[in-house]
Amino acid sequence: WLYHAENNQVTLGMIVDLSYENPHMYPFAEMQRWKTHPLIKQYLEGGKRISYGARAVVKGGLNSLPKLTFPGGCLIGDDAGFLNFAKIKGSHTAMKSGMLCGEAVFEAIQAGHAKGGDLAIARMTEGEDFFAKELTAYTDKFNNSWLKEELHRSRNFGPAMHKFGLWMGGAFNFIDQNIFKVPFTLHDLVPDFSALKTVDASTFKPNYPKPDGKLNFDRLSSVFVSNTVHEENQPAHLKLTDPTIPVNVNLPKWDEPAQRYCPAGVYEIMENDDGSKRFQINAANCVHCKTCDIKDPSQNITWVTPEGGGGPNYPNM
């Protein structure tokens, strides 16, 4: 996408489906190459990069929705996964889910008052903790809203592209979205991390432009303008189940794809003095996109919350 904003600013970005197969795919560099296209380049020449960010998009849609309620809370917006993947739009669905949740909470509070409950301590007259119950009315409201209808209409978009490819999947989606609704639901049965082919099976290496500091940039200088800050000397919030897997398994099989799928340059394969390899984690660079947690082919990386609430700060994105 590319949007024009106030004060002569332009915001642009690229979404890369994490079901990609080529281990040499470099999403950050794909965006840099995209910016060299004349249609995009004309809006960027002579400008200055002022901000950068990245995050994983929850685009599973209706087929991937979790349980929406738990004792004391509800999942709304992007936390629940209400993005319309067919349109890559989710602001309106996020707002609607918040409205539905608010209505359910208000009705529950009213019901508590009707039973003589005290809102200050959130208890029913029976002495039962008001918030120990799940707000199931929120789920009911979702099931009866246009929000579910919209997600249902777009439920096959992603699975069709993944199962049938760009052309056949595109044709299927055109028919499903514009001509008539198919009476069945497709499902993604292959996790994104399992889609990656080995280096032997996929030898194609894309040719990416080198950073020029004007139109194309490197990752580290980009992370600098993401305003990412973490407390010094804290334990790394990127956990490895087995520290030997990156060098012993991922490197020979997939050329350690963490070197490329991370948009912040957090992961590096370094060479020791004796010629051996080691896996280095630059956790301070992390922009909390969670791509590694999703795409690592060995499922060896777990993202956990860092200390001190650190991370990127996006004031104008």
ChimeraX commands (.cxc) that place a marker at each C-alpha (Angstrom):
marker #1 position 0.00,0.00,0.00 radius 0.5
marker #1 position 0.93,3.63,-0.35 radius 0.5
marker #1 position -1.06,6.42,1.26 radius 0.5
marker #1 position -0.61,10.17,1.10 radius 0.5
marker #1 position -0.73,11.95,4.47 radius 0.5
marker #1 position -0.60,15.52,5.69 radius 0.5
marker #1 position 2.56,17.65,5.72 radius 0.5
marker #1 position 3.81,16.14,2.46 radius 0.5
marker #1 position 4.23,12.73,4.08 radius 0.5
marker #1 position 3.76,9.33,2.48 radius 0.5
marker #1 position 3.22,6.07,4.33 radius 0.5
marker #1 position 3.92,2.82,2.53 radius 0.5
marker #1 position 4.34,-0.80,3.39 radius 0.5
marker #1 position 4.34,-4.34,2.07 radius 0.5
marker #1 position 2.65,-7.44,3.43 radius 0.5
marker #1 position 4.48,-10.73,2.82 radius 0.5
marker #1 position 2.54,-13.92,3.47 radius 0.5
marker #1 position 4.57,-16.00,5.92 radius 0.5
marker #1 position 3.54,-19.16,4.09 radius 0.5
marker #1 position 6.33,-18.48,1.57 radius 0.5
marker #1 position 8.47,-21.47,0.56 radius 0.5
marker #1 position 11.82,-20.04,-0.54 radius 0.5
marker #1 position 14.27,-19.96,2.41 radius 0.5
marker #1 position 16.19,-17.18,0.63 radius 0.5
marker #1 position 13.16,-14.88,0.71 radius 0.5
marker #1 position 14.09,-11.61,2.42 radius 0.5
marker #1 position 10.89,-9.65,3.20 radius 0.5
marker #1 position 12.69,-6.45,4.20 radius 0.5
marker #1 position 14.70,-6.46,0.97 radius 0.5
marker #1 position 11.55,-7.24,-1.03 radius 0.5
marker #1 position 10.11,-3.96,0.16 radius 0.5
marker #1 position 13.32,-2.11,-0.73 radius 0.5
marker #1 position 13.15,-3.58,-4.23 radius 0.5
marker #1 position 9.46,-2.67,-4.51 radius 0.5
marker #1 position 10.33,0.96,-3.84 radius 0.5
marker #1 position 12.46,1.03,-7.00 radius 0.5
marker #1 position 9.39,0.51,-9.19 radius 0.5
marker #1 position 8.77,3.74,-11.14 radius 0.5
marker #1 position 5.18,3.97,-9.89 radius 0.5
marker #1 position 6.35,3.97,-6.26 radius 0.5
marker #1 position 9.71,5.66,-6.75 radius 0.5
marker #1 position 8.15,8.87,-8.09 radius 0.5
marker #1 position 6.57,9.60,-4.70 radius 0.5
marker #1 position 9.73,8.90,-2.70 radius 0.5
marker #1 position 12.52,10.60,-4.61 radius 0.5
marker #1 position 13.87,13.62,-2.78 radius 0.5
marker #1 position 12.13,12.62,0.42 radius 0.5
marker #1 position 13.50,11.64,3.81 radius 0.5
marker #1 position 12.82,8.46,5.74 radius 0.5
marker #1 position 11.35,9.49,9.11 radius 0.5
marker #1 position 10.00,6.27,10.60 radius 0.5
marker #1 position 10.06,2.50,10.24 radius 0.5
marker #1 position 8.22,-0.40,11.78 radius 0.5
marker #1 position 7.15,-3.99,11.27 radius 0.5
marker #1 position 4.73,-6.48,12.75 radius 0.5
marker #1 position 3.06,-9.77,11.94 radius 0.5
marker #1 position -0.51,-9.40,10.67 radius 0.5
marker #1 position -3.16,-11.71,12.11 radius 0.5
marker #1 position -4.96,-12.68,8.91 radius 0.5
marker #1 position -6.41,-16.13,9.55 radius 0.5
marker #1 position -9.92,-14.71,9.61 radius 0.5
marker #1 position -13.01,-16.60,10.68 radius 0.5
marker #1 position -11.32,-20.00,10.42 radius 0.5
marker #1 position -8.68,-19.00,12.97 radius 0.5
marker #1 position -10.70,-17.13,15.58 radius 0.5
marker #1 position -9.91,-18.20,19.16 radius 0.5
marker #1 position -12.38,-18.41,22.01 radius 0.5
marker #1 position -13.37,-14.77,22.44 radius 0.5
marker #1 position -13.93,-14.72,26.20 radius 0.5
marker #1 position -12.13,-15.77,29.35 radius 0.5
marker #1 position -12.83,-15.12,33.04 radius 0.5
marker #1 position -12.52,-11.38,33.51 radius 0.5
marker #1 position -11.93,-10.35,29.92 radius 0.5
marker #1 position -12.61,-10.52,26.20 radius 0.5
marker #1 position -10.54,-10.54,23.02 radius 0.5
marker #1 position -11.34,-7.75,20.57 radius 0.5
marker #1 position -9.85,-6.24,17.43 radius 0.5
marker #1 position -6.55,-7.56,16.20 radius 0.5
marker #1 position -5.99,-9.55,19.40 radius 0.5
marker #1 position -8.91,-11.72,18.32 radius 0.5
marker #1 position -7.97,-11.71,14.63 radius 0.5
marker #1 position -10.86,-9.77,13.11 radius 0.5
marker #1 position -8.91,-8.57,10.07 radius 0.5
marker #1 position -10.71,-8.97,6.73 radius 0.5
marker #1 position -7.90,-10.66,4.81 radius 0.5
marker #1 position -9.60,-10.26,1.43 radius 0.5
marker #1 position -9.45,-6.48,1.81 radius 0.5
marker #1 position -6.52,-6.21,4.26 radius 0.5
marker #1 position -8.72,-3.93,6.34 radius 0.5
marker #1 position -9.46,-4.22,10.03 radius 0.5
marker #1 position -10.08,-0.83,11.62 radius 0.5
marker #1 position -13.84,-1.04,11.15 radius 0.5
marker #1 position -13.99,-4.64,12.38 radius 0.5
marker #1 position -11.88,-3.77,15.42 radius 0.5
marker #1 position -14.18,-0.90,16.31 radius 0.5
marker #1 position -17.28,-3.06,15.87 radius 0.5
marker #1 position -15.87,-5.78,18.12 radius 0.5
marker #1 position -15.15,-3.14,20.77 radius 0.5
marker #1 position -18.72,-1.88,20.50 radius 0.5
marker #1 position -20.12,-5.40,20.85 radius 0.5
marker #1 position -17.93,-6.04,23.88 radius 0.5
marker #1 position -18.93,-2.72,25.45 radius 0.5
marker #1 position -22.61,-3.50,24.96 radius 0.5
marker #1 position -22.18,-6.92,26.56 radius 0.5
marker #1 position -20.30,-5.44,29.53 radius 0.5
marker #1 position -22.93,-2.73,30.03 radius 0.5
marker #1 position -25.75,-5.26,29.95 radius 0.5
marker #1 position -23.91,-7.46,32.44 radius 0.5
marker #1 position -23.42,-4.51,34.79 radius 0.5
marker #1 position -27.10,-3.64,34.47 radius 0.5
marker #1 position -28.01,-7.21,35.31 radius 0.5
marker #1 position -25.75,-7.04,38.35 radius 0.5
marker #1 position -27.47,-3.88,39.56 radius 0.5
marker #1 position -30.86,-5.47,39.02 radius 0.5
marker #1 position -29.80,-8.20,41.43 radius 0.5
marker #1 position -28.59,-5.66,43.97 radius 0.5
marker #1 position -24.93,-5.96,43.05 radius 0.5
marker #1 position -22.43,-3.29,44.07 radius 0.5
marker #1 position -20.45,-2.11,41.05 radius 0.5
marker #1 position -17.63,-0.76,43.23 radius 0.5
marker #1 position -16.69,-4.24,44.39 radius 0.5
marker #1 position -18.21,-5.98,41.36 radius 0.5
marker #1 position -20.15,-8.59,43.22 radius 0.5
marker #1 position -23.56,-10.11,42.87 radius 0.5
marker #1 position -25.99,-10.33,45.76 radius 0.5
marker #1 position -25.24,-14.03,45.86 radius 0.5
marker #1 position -21.67,-13.16,46.87 radius 0.5
marker #1 position -20.32,-14.43,43.56 radius 0.5
marker #1 position -17.41,-12.62,41.92 radius 0.5
marker #1 position -18.94,-10.67,39.05 radius 0.5
marker #1 position -15.88,-10.96,36.82 radius 0.5
marker #1 position -15.27,-14.64,37.51 radius 0.5
marker #1 position -17.98,-15.35,34.96 radius 0.5
marker #1 position -17.24,-15.23,31.26 radius 0.5
marker #1 position -19.02,-12.62,29.19 radius 0.5
marker #1 position -20.61,-15.12,26.82 radius 0.5
marker #1 position -23.09,-12.49,25.64 radius 0.5
marker #1 position -20.20,-10.93,23.70 radius 0.5
marker #1 position -19.79,-14.13,21.68 radius 0.5
marker #1 position -23.54,-14.23,21.05 radius 0.5
marker #1 position -23.51,-10.63,19.86 radius 0.5
marker #1 position -20.61,-11.36,17.52 radius 0.5
marker #1 position -22.40,-14.37,16.04 radius 0.5
marker #1 position -25.44,-12.20,15.27 radius 0.5
marker #1 position -23.57,-9.19,13.86 radius 0.5
marker #1 position -22.47,-8.01,10.42 radius 0.5
marker #1 position -18.90,-8.53,11.64 radius 0.5
marker #1 position -19.24,-12.30,11.50 radius 0.5
marker #1 position -21.05,-12.06,8.17 radius 0.5
marker #1 position -18.18,-10.06,6.68 radius 0.5
marker #1 position -15.55,-12.48,7.97 radius 0.5
marker #1 position -17.63,-15.40,6.69 radius 0.5
marker #1 position -17.70,-13.90,3.19 radius 0.5
marker #1 position -13.90,-13.65,3.13 radius 0.5
marker #1 position -13.17,-16.95,4.91 radius 0.5
marker #1 position -11.87,-18.73,1.78 radius 0.5
marker #1 position -9.62,-15.95,0.48 radius 0.5
marker #1 position -6.35,-16.97,2.14 radius 0.5
marker #1 position -6.79,-20.76,1.98 radius 0.5
marker #1 position -7.66,-20.55,-1.74 radius 0.5
marker #1 position -4.46,-18.64,-2.52 radius 0.5
marker #1 position -2.41,-21.11,-0.51 radius 0.5
marker #1 position -4.03,-24.24,-1.94 radius 0.5
marker #1 position -4.44,-23.27,-5.59 radius 0.5
marker #1 position -1.70,-20.68,-6.13 radius 0.5
marker #1 position -1.84,-17.13,-7.40 radius 0.5
marker #1 position -3.75,-17.64,-10.66 radius 0.5
marker #1 position -6.17,-20.44,-9.79 radius 0.5
marker #1 position -6.61,-19.09,-6.27 radius 0.5
marker #1 position -7.26,-15.62,-7.66 radius 0.5
marker #1 position -9.88,-16.99,-10.06 radius 0.5
marker #1 position -11.54,-18.93,-7.24 radius 0.5
marker #1 position -11.66,-15.82,-5.07 radius 0.5
marker #1 position -13.04,-13.67,-7.88 radius 0.5
marker #1 position -15.92,-16.10,-8.30 radius 0.5
marker #1 position -16.44,-16.48,-4.55 radius 0.5
marker #1 position -16.32,-12.75,-3.86 radius 0.5
marker #1 position -18.16,-11.38,-6.90 radius 0.5
marker #1 position -20.32,-13.99,-8.66 radius 0.5
marker #1 position -21.69,-16.48,-6.16 radius 0.5
marker #1 position -20.73,-17.78,-2.75 radius 0.5
marker #1 position -19.32,-21.28,-2.71 radius 0.5
marker #1 position -21.20,-23.56,-0.28 radius 0.5
marker #1 position -18.08,-24.92,1.40 radius 0.5
marker #1 position -15.16,-23.67,3.48 radius 0.5
marker #1 position -11.49,-24.16,2.65 radius 0.5
marker #1 position -8.99,-24.59,5.46 radius 0.5
marker #1 position -5.26,-23.97,5.79 radius 0.5
marker #1 position -3.85,-27.27,7.03 radius 0.5
marker #1 position -0.14,-26.45,6.70 radius 0.5
marker #1 position 1.39,-24.11,9.32 radius 0.5
marker #1 position 3.46,-21.25,7.93 radius 0.5
marker #1 position 6.67,-22.62,9.44 radius 0.5
marker #1 position 6.15,-25.97,7.68 radius 0.5
marker #1 position 5.87,-24.37,4.24 radius 0.5
marker #1 position 9.58,-23.55,4.01 radius 0.5
marker #1 position 11.53,-25.69,1.56 radius 0.5
marker #1 position 15.10,-26.76,2.22 radius 0.5
marker #1 position 18.04,-25.06,0.53 radius 0.5
marker #1 position 18.55,-28.12,-1.70 radius 0.5
marker #1 position 14.94,-28.05,-2.87 radius 0.5
marker #1 position 14.88,-24.31,-3.49 radius 0.5
marker #1 position 18.11,-22.89,-4.89 radius 0.5
marker #1 position 16.70,-19.65,-6.32 radius 0.5
marker #1 position 18.27,-16.62,-4.65 radius 0.5
marker #1 position 16.52,-13.31,-5.37 radius 0.5
marker #1 position 18.69,-10.41,-6.48 radius 0.5
marker #1 position 18.05,-7.49,-4.15 radius 0.5
marker #1 position 19.30,-3.91,-4.62 radius 0.5
marker #1 position 22.04,-2.68,-2.34 radius 0.5
marker #1 position 21.13,0.10,0.12 radius 0.5
marker #1 position 21.88,3.55,-1.24 radius 0.5
marker #1 position 20.75,5.54,1.82 radius 0.5
marker #1 position 18.29,7.51,-0.30 radius 0.5
marker #1 position 15.63,5.16,-1.63 radius 0.5
marker #1 position 16.80,1.80,-0.28 radius 0.5
marker #1 position 18.02,1.32,3.26 radius 0.5
marker #1 position 19.59,-1.31,5.49 radius 0.5
marker #1 position 17.82,-2.84,8.46 radius 0.5
marker #1 position 19.93,-1.39,11.27 radius 0.5
marker #1 position 19.51,2.24,10.22 radius 0.5
marker #1 position 15.80,1.53,9.77 radius 0.5
marker #1 position 15.50,0.14,13.29 radius 0.5
marker #1 position 17.05,3.37,14.57 radius 0.5
marker #1 position 14.09,5.40,13.27 radius 0.5
marker #1 position 11.63,2.94,14.84 radius 0.5
marker #1 position 12.55,4.47,18.22 radius 0.5
marker #1 position 13.14,1.01,19.68 radius 0.5
marker #1 position 14.40,1.07,23.27 radius 0.5
marker #1 position 14.99,-1.77,25.73 radius 0.5
marker #1 position 16.41,-1.71,29.24 radius 0.5
marker #1 position 20.11,-2.54,29.20 radius 0.5
marker #1 position 21.44,-5.85,30.55 radius 0.5
marker #1 position 18.03,-7.51,30.80 radius 0.5
marker #1 position 17.60,-11.20,29.91 radius 0.5
marker #1 position 16.86,-11.71,26.22 radius 0.5
marker #1 position 13.12,-11.86,25.60 radius 0.5
marker #1 position 13.71,-14.15,22.62 radius 0.5
marker #1 position 14.02,-17.66,24.02 radius 0.5
marker #1 position 15.58,-20.67,22.31 radius 0.5
marker #1 position 14.23,-24.09,23.25 radius 0.5
marker #1 position 17.51,-25.63,22.07 radius 0.5
marker #1 position 20.47,-23.26,21.48 radius 0.5
marker #1 position 22.16,-25.77,19.15 radius 0.5
marker #1 position 19.35,-25.94,16.58 radius 0.5
marker #1 position 20.11,-22.68,14.68 radius 0.5
marker #1 position 23.64,-23.79,13.73 radius 0.5
marker #1 position 23.23,-27.58,13.66 radius 0.5
marker #1 position 19.80,-27.83,12.01 radius 0.5
marker #1 position 18.52,-24.56,10.57 radius 0.5
marker #1 position 21.80,-23.46,8.97 radius 0.5
marker #1 position 22.45,-26.56,6.83 radius 0.5
marker #1 position 18.78,-27.19,5.97 radius 0.5
marker #1 position 17.46,-23.65,5.41 radius 0.5
marker #1 position 20.56,-21.41,5.57 radius 0.5
marker #1 position 19.12,-20.18,8.90 radius 0.5
marker #1 position 16.18,-18.12,7.58 radius 0.5
marker #1 position 16.06,-16.04,10.78 radius 0.5
marker #1 position 18.87,-14.00,9.23 radius 0.5
marker #1 position 16.39,-12.84,6.58 radius 0.5
marker #1 position 12.81,-13.05,7.84 radius 0.5
marker #1 position 13.55,-10.82,10.84 radius 0.5
marker #1 position 12.87,-7.19,9.79 radius 0.5
marker #1 position 15.17,-5.81,12.48 radius 0.5
marker #1 position 18.39,-7.79,12.05 radius 0.5
marker #1 position 18.03,-9.46,15.43 radius 0.5
marker #1 position 19.47,-12.81,14.37 radius 0.5
marker #1 position 22.94,-13.33,12.92 radius 0.5
marker #1 position 25.21,-16.26,12.15 radius 0.5
marker #1 position 28.66,-15.25,13.35 radius 0.5
marker #1 position 32.02,-16.95,12.91 radius 0.5
marker #1 position 34.22,-17.71,15.90 radius 0.5
marker #1 position 38.00,-17.40,15.92 radius 0.5
marker #1 position 38.34,-21.13,15.33 radius 0.5
marker #1 position 36.11,-20.99,12.25 radius 0.5
marker #1 position 33.05,-22.48,13.93 radius 0.5
marker #1 position 29.65,-20.82,13.69 radius 0.5
marker #1 position 27.49,-19.35,16.42 radius 0.5
marker #1 position 23.97,-17.93,16.53 radius 0.5
marker #1 position 23.80,-14.39,17.87 radius 0.5
marker #1 position 20.62,-12.70,19.13 radius 0.5
marker #1 position 20.63,-8.90,19.14 radius 0.5
marker #1 position 17.52,-8.62,21.29 radius 0.5
marker #1 position 17.86,-4.85,21.70 radius 0.5
marker #1 position 16.98,-4.43,18.00 radius 0.5
marker #1 position 13.67,-6.29,18.29 radius 0.5
marker #1 position 10.60,-4.38,17.07 radius 0.5
marker #1 position 8.26,-7.03,18.52 radius 0.5
marker #1 position 6.79,-8.17,15.22 radius 0.5
marker #1 position 6.75,-11.84,16.36 radius 0.5
marker #1 position 7.71,-13.13,12.91 radius 0.5
marker #1 position 10.37,-15.40,14.41 radius 0.5
marker #1 position 7.85,-17.05,16.73 radius 0.5
marker #1 position 5.71,-17.86,13.68 radius 0.5
marker #1 position 8.17,-18.63,10.87 radius 0.5
marker #1 position 11.08,-20.44,12.55 radius 0.5
marker #1 position 11.00,-23.83,10.75 radius 0.5
marker #1 position 12.10,-25.71,13.88 radius 0.5
marker #1 position 9.72,-23.79,16.14 radius 0.5
marker #1 position 12.69,-23.16,18.38 radius 0.5
marker #1 position 12.15,-19.43,19.07 radius 0.5
marker #1 position 9.61,-18.09,21.55 radius 0.5
marker #1 position 8.90,-14.37,21.94 radius 0.5
marker #1 position 8.10,-13.32,25.51 radius 0.5
marker #1 position 7.37,-9.90,26.97 radius 0.5
marker #1 position 10.59,-7.97,27.68 radius 0.5
marker #1 position 11.27,-6.26,30.98 radius 0.5
marker #1 position 10.40,-2.61,31.49 radius 0.5
marker #1 position 7.85,-2.39,28.68 radius 0.5
marker #1 position 10.55,-1.80,26.08 radius 0.5
marker #1 position 10.14,-1.94,22.34 radius 0.5
marker #1 position 9.39,0.32,19.37 radius 0.5
marker #1 position 7.58,3.64,19.62 radius 0.5
marker #1 position 5.52,4.63,16.60 radius 0.5
marker #1 position 4.37,8.25,17.06 radius 0.5
marker #1 position 3.23,8.80,13.48 radius 0.5
marker #1 position 2.54,5.36,12.05 radius 0.5
marker link #1:1,2 radius 0.2
marker link #1:2,3 radius 0.2
marker link #1:3,4 radius 0.2
marker link #1:4,5 radius 0.2
marker link #1:5,6 radius 0.2
marker link #1:6,7 radius 0.2
marker link #1:7,8 radius 0.2
marker link #1:8,9 radius 0.2
marker link #1:9,10 radius 0.2
marker link #1:10,11 radius 0.2
marker link #1:11,12 radius 0.2
marker link #1:12,13 radius 0.2
marker link #1:13,14 radius 0.2
marker link #1:14,15 radius 0.2
marker link #1:15,16 radius 0.2
marker link #1:16,17 radius 0.2
marker link #1:17,18 radius 0.2
marker link #1:18,19 radius 0.2
marker link #1:19,20 radius 0.2
marker link #1:20,21 radius 0.2
marker link #1:21,22 radius 0.2
marker link #1:22,23 radius 0.2
marker link #1:23,24 radius 0.2
marker link #1:24,25 radius 0.2
marker link #1:25,26 radius 0.2
marker link #1:26,27 radius 0.2
marker link #1:27,28 radius 0.2
marker link #1:28,29 radius 0.2
marker link #1:29,30 radius 0.2
marker link #1:30,31 radius 0.2
marker link #1:31,32 radius 0.2
marker link #1:32,33 radius 0.2
marker link #1:33,34 radius 0.2
marker link #1:34,35 radius 0.2
marker link #1:35,36 radius 0.2
marker link #1:36,37 radius 0.2
marker link #1:37,38 radius 0.2
marker link #1:38,39 radius 0.2
marker link #1:39,40 radius 0.2
marker link #1:40,41 radius 0.2
marker link #1:41,42 radius 0.2
marker link #1:42,43 radius 0.2
marker link #1:43,44 radius 0.2
marker link #1:44,45 radius 0.2
marker link #1:45,46 radius 0.2
marker link #1:46,47 radius 0.2
marker link #1:47,48 radius 0.2
marker link #1:48,49 radius 0.2
marker link #1:49,50 radius 0.2
marker link #1:50,51 radius 0.2
marker link #1:51,52 radius 0.2
marker link #1:52,53 radius 0.2
marker link #1:53,54 radius 0.2
marker link #1:54,55 radius 0.2
marker link #1:55,56 radius 0.2
marker link #1:56,57 radius 0.2
marker link #1:57,58 radius 0.2
marker link #1:58,59 radius 0.2
marker link #1:59,60 radius 0.2
marker link #1:60,61 radius 0.2
marker link #1:61,62 radius 0.2
marker link #1:62,63 radius 0.2
marker link #1:63,64 radius 0.2
marker link #1:64,65 radius 0.2
marker link #1:65,66 radius 0.2
marker link #1:66,67 radius 0.2
marker link #1:67,68 radius 0.2
marker link #1:68,69 radius 0.2
marker link #1:69,70 radius 0.2
marker link #1:70,71 radius 0.2
marker link #1:71,72 radius 0.2
marker link #1:72,73 radius 0.2
marker link #1:73,74 radius 0.2
marker link #1:74,75 radius 0.2
marker link #1:75,76 radius 0.2
marker link #1:76,77 radius 0.2
marker link #1:77,78 radius 0.2
marker link #1:78,79 radius 0.2
marker link #1:79,80 radius 0.2
marker link #1:80,81 radius 0.2
marker link #1:81,82 radius 0.2
marker link #1:82,83 radius 0.2
marker link #1:83,84 radius 0.2
marker link #1:84,85 radius 0.2
marker link #1:85,86 radius 0.2
marker link #1:86,87 radius 0.2
marker link #1:87,88 radius 0.2
marker link #1:88,89 radius 0.2
marker link #1:89,90 radius 0.2
marker link #1:90,91 radius 0.2
marker link #1:91,92 radius 0.2
marker link #1:92,93 radius 0.2
marker link #1:93,94 radius 0.2
marker link #1:94,95 radius 0.2
marker link #1:95,96 radius 0.2
marker link #1:96,97 radius 0.2
marker link #1:97,98 radius 0.2
marker link #1:98,99 radius 0.2
marker link #1:99,100 radius 0.2
marker link #1:100,101 radius 0.2
marker link #1:101,102 radius 0.2
marker link #1:102,103 radius 0.2
marker link #1:103,104 radius 0.2
marker link #1:104,105 radius 0.2
marker link #1:105,106 radius 0.2
marker link #1:106,107 radius 0.2
marker link #1:107,108 radius 0.2
marker link #1:108,109 radius 0.2
marker link #1:109,110 radius 0.2
marker link #1:110,111 radius 0.2
marker link #1:111,112 radius 0.2
marker link #1:112,113 radius 0.2
marker link #1:113,114 radius 0.2
marker link #1:114,115 radius 0.2
marker link #1:115,116 radius 0.2
marker link #1:116,117 radius 0.2
marker link #1:117,118 radius 0.2
marker link #1:118,119 radius 0.2
marker link #1:119,120 radius 0.2
marker link #1:120,121 radius 0.2
marker link #1:121,122 radius 0.2
marker link #1:122,123 radius 0.2
marker link #1:123,124 radius 0.2
marker link #1:124,125 radius 0.2
marker link #1:125,126 radius 0.2
marker link #1:126,127 radius 0.2
marker link #1:127,128 radius 0.2
marker link #1:128,129 radius 0.2
marker link #1:129,130 radius 0.2
marker link #1:130,131 radius 0.2
marker link #1:131,132 radius 0.2
marker link #1:132,133 radius 0.2
marker link #1:133,134 radius 0.2
marker link #1:134,135 radius 0.2
marker link #1:135,136 radius 0.2
marker link #1:136,137 radius 0.2
marker link #1:137,138 radius 0.2
marker link #1:138,139 radius 0.2
marker link #1:139,140 radius 0.2
marker link #1:140,141 radius 0.2
marker link #1:141,142 radius 0.2
marker link #1:142,143 radius 0.2
marker link #1:143,144 radius 0.2
marker link #1:144,145 radius 0.2
marker link #1:145,146 radius 0.2
marker link #1:146,147 radius 0.2
marker link #1:147,148 radius 0.2
marker link #1:148,149 radius 0.2
marker link #1:149,150 radius 0.2
marker link #1:150,151 radius 0.2
marker link #1:151,152 radius 0.2
marker link #1:152,153 radius 0.2
marker link #1:153,154 radius 0.2
marker link #1:154,155 radius 0.2
marker link #1:155,156 radius 0.2
marker link #1:156,157 radius 0.2
marker link #1:157,158 radius 0.2
marker link #1:158,159 radius 0.2
marker link #1:159,160 radius 0.2
marker link #1:160,161 radius 0.2
marker link #1:161,162 radius 0.2
marker link #1:162,163 radius 0.2
marker link #1:163,164 radius 0.2
marker link #1:164,165 radius 0.2
marker link #1:165,166 radius 0.2
marker link #1:166,167 radius 0.2
marker link #1:167,168 radius 0.2
marker link #1:168,169 radius 0.2
marker link #1:169,170 radius 0.2
marker link #1:170,171 radius 0.2
marker link #1:171,172 radius 0.2
marker link #1:172,173 radius 0.2
marker link #1:173,174 radius 0.2
marker link #1:174,175 radius 0.2
marker link #1:175,176 radius 0.2
marker link #1:176,177 radius 0.2
marker link #1:177,178 radius 0.2
marker link #1:178,179 radius 0.2
marker link #1:179,180 radius 0.2
marker link #1:180,181 radius 0.2
marker link #1:181,182 radius 0.2
marker link #1:182,183 radius 0.2
marker link #1:183,184 radius 0.2
marker link #1:184,185 radius 0.2
marker link #1:185,186 radius 0.2
marker link #1:186,187 radius 0.2
marker link #1:187,188 radius 0.2
marker link #1:188,189 radius 0.2
marker link #1:189,190 radius 0.2
marker link #1:190,191 radius 0.2
marker link #1:191,192 radius 0.2
marker link #1:192,193 radius 0.2
marker link #1:193,194 radius 0.2
marker link #1:194,195 radius 0.2
marker link #1:195,196 radius 0.2
marker link #1:196,197 radius 0.2
marker link #1:197,198 radius 0.2
marker link #1:198,199 radius 0.2
marker link #1:199,200 radius 0.2
marker link #1:200,201 radius 0.2
marker link #1:201,202 radius 0.2
marker link #1:202,203 radius 0.2
marker link #1:203,204 radius 0.2
marker link #1:204,205 radius 0.2
marker link #1:205,206 radius 0.2
marker link #1:206,207 radius 0.2
marker link #1:207,208 radius 0.2
marker link #1:208,209 radius 0.2
marker link #1:209,210 radius 0.2
marker link #1:210,211 radius 0.2
marker link #1:211,212 radius 0.2
marker link #1:212,213 radius 0.2
marker link #1:213,214 radius 0.2
marker link #1:214,215 radius 0.2
marker link #1:215,216 radius 0.2
marker link #1:216,217 radius 0.2
marker link #1:217,218 radius 0.2
marker link #1:218,219 radius 0.2
marker link #1:219,220 radius 0.2
marker link #1:220,221 radius 0.2
marker link #1:221,222 radius 0.2
marker link #1:222,223 radius 0.2
marker link #1:223,224 radius 0.2
marker link #1:224,225 radius 0.2
marker link #1:225,226 radius 0.2
marker link #1:226,227 radius 0.2
marker link #1:227,228 radius 0.2
marker link #1:228,229 radius 0.2
marker link #1:229,230 radius 0.2
marker link #1:230,231 radius 0.2
marker link #1:231,232 radius 0.2
marker link #1:232,233 radius 0.2
marker link #1:233,234 radius 0.2
marker link #1:234,235 radius 0.2
marker link #1:235,236 radius 0.2
marker link #1:236,237 radius 0.2
marker link #1:237,238 radius 0.2
marker link #1:238,239 radius 0.2
marker link #1:239,240 radius 0.2
marker link #1:240,241 radius 0.2
marker link #1:241,242 radius 0.2
marker link #1:242,243 radius 0.2
marker link #1:243,244 radius 0.2
marker link #1:244,245 radius 0.2
marker link #1:245,246 radius 0.2
marker link #1:246,247 radius 0.2
marker link #1:247,248 radius 0.2
marker link #1:248,249 radius 0.2
marker link #1:249,250 radius 0.2
marker link #1:250,251 radius 0.2
marker link #1:251,252 radius 0.2
marker link #1:252,253 radius 0.2
marker link #1:253,254 radius 0.2
marker link #1:254,255 radius 0.2
marker link #1:255,256 radius 0.2
marker link #1:256,257 radius 0.2
marker link #1:257,258 radius 0.2
marker link #1:258,259 radius 0.2
marker link #1:259,260 radius 0.2
marker link #1:260,261 radius 0.2
marker link #1:261,262 radius 0.2
marker link #1:262,263 radius 0.2
marker link #1:263,264 radius 0.2
marker link #1:264,265 radius 0.2
marker link #1:265,266 radius 0.2
marker link #1:266,267 radius 0.2
marker link #1:267,268 radius 0.2
marker link #1:268,269 radius 0.2
marker link #1:269,270 radius 0.2
marker link #1:270,271 radius 0.2
marker link #1:271,272 radius 0.2
marker link #1:272,273 radius 0.2
marker link #1:273,274 radius 0.2
marker link #1:274,275 radius 0.2
marker link #1:275,276 radius 0.2
marker link #1:276,277 radius 0.2
marker link #1:277,278 radius 0.2
marker link #1:278,279 radius 0.2
marker link #1:279,280 radius 0.2
marker link #1:280,281 radius 0.2
marker link #1:281,282 radius 0.2
marker link #1:282,283 radius 0.2
marker link #1:283,284 radius 0.2
marker link #1:284,285 radius 0.2
marker link #1:285,286 radius 0.2
marker link #1:286,287 radius 0.2
marker link #1:287,288 radius 0.2
marker link #1:288,289 radius 0.2
marker link #1:289,290 radius 0.2
marker link #1:290,291 radius 0.2
marker link #1:291,292 radius 0.2
marker link #1:292,293 radius 0.2
marker link #1:293,294 radius 0.2
marker link #1:294,295 radius 0.2
marker link #1:295,296 radius 0.2
marker link #1:296,297 radius 0.2
marker link #1:297,298 radius 0.2
marker link #1:298,299 radius 0.2
marker link #1:299,300 radius 0.2
marker link #1:300,301 radius 0.2
marker link #1:301,302 radius 0.2
marker link #1:302,303 radius 0.2
marker link #1:303,304 radius 0.2
marker link #1:304,305 radius 0.2
marker link #1:305,306 radius 0.2
marker link #1:306,307 radius 0.2
marker link #1:307,308 radius 0.2
marker link #1:308,309 radius 0.2
marker link #1:309,310 radius 0.2
marker link #1:310,311 radius 0.2
marker link #1:311,312 radius 0.2
marker link #1:312,313 radius 0.2
marker link #1:313,314 radius 0.2
marker link #1:314,315 radius 0.2
marker link #1:315,316 radius 0.2
marker link #1:316,317 radius 0.2
view
